[in-house]
Amino acid sequence: MSNHVSGLQAVQFLDDEFFASSAANEELIVWKLNRDIPSNIGVKEHARIETSDKNPDLRIMDISSVTCGDGFYIAAGYSNSVIRIFHLEKTTRVFSLVAEDVYSTFCILNIELIKSDGSLFLMAGTTDGFLSMWDVTHSIVGELPCKPLTFAAPIIKQQIHQSGLKALLLIPVRHNTWKVISGGDDNSLMSADLKLNSRDALFTIESFVETAASATITGISSAGDYLVVVTSVDQIVRKWSFAEGLVCESATYTSVADTGCCVSGEFDGKMFAVVGGAGLSVFEM
């Protein structure tokens, strides 16, 4: 697949049939999987957003999505501090811009859409080290707006890291409650509890480790009950427990330089972690 003409920034599954990818040049493409090919899986472009300029130069740094009746709501964070929420109708393949706003002058690094009892919230991590969250329920109520809506004031805005908030993970704990794990350019790791209802949000920092790594933390992935895998530029892969604060349970070296993203999952009853950078490493957890 060579539909992208610039470097990819993020890839995320929307459901078991569609996934999306974002890149520089304001590229956001939704792909459809075809499993009817014998011994293979086919992928074809399903839809893409229109760029805001004839000569786009912005990067879409991260994307997040939630399903709705006829498609998806997809949030995108841009390198110029703009955040946009699109609606994609699957059958017509039409993208509609339903809401947009500007955070500040700082690059958006991470985006998360959160559904909670009919409400929709948007969380963002940025290069100033802040974690912010908005109630964007108004953007999904009723018919699609004729022109994009704007966000209200953030219901959460708190500085977590001294510089960029590079990695962000939300883990559902129970109804309307999430564990939030973040890592930063300042080598630190944070865990917090997030509780939501239709009127407000409660964000409580539970644990903060100032020297969680000896270099920038670049990726965080859930690795089972109260466990996460954390990657950093120092090429050390660490397993942390957050059952009672943040506790590093193990650490191992990876030969993958420019250590970046990580993902973990269970296969054949065993938990594995995949670390990406200038190559790939696979670890059994």
Secondary structure, 3 states (H helix, E strand, C coil): CCCCCCCEEEEEECCCCEEEEEECCCCEEEEEEECCCCCCCEEEEEEECCCCCCCCCCCEEEEEEEEECCEEEEEEEECCCEEEEEEEECCCCEEEEEEEEECCCCCEEEEEEEEECCEEEEEEEECCCEEEEEECHHHCCCCCCCCCECCCCCCEEEECCCCCEEEEEEEEEECCEEEEEEEECCCCEEEEEEEECCCCEEEEEEEEECCCCCCCEEEEEECCCCEEEEEECCCEEEEEECCCCCEEEEEEECCCCCCCCEEEEEECCEEEEEEECCCEEEEEC
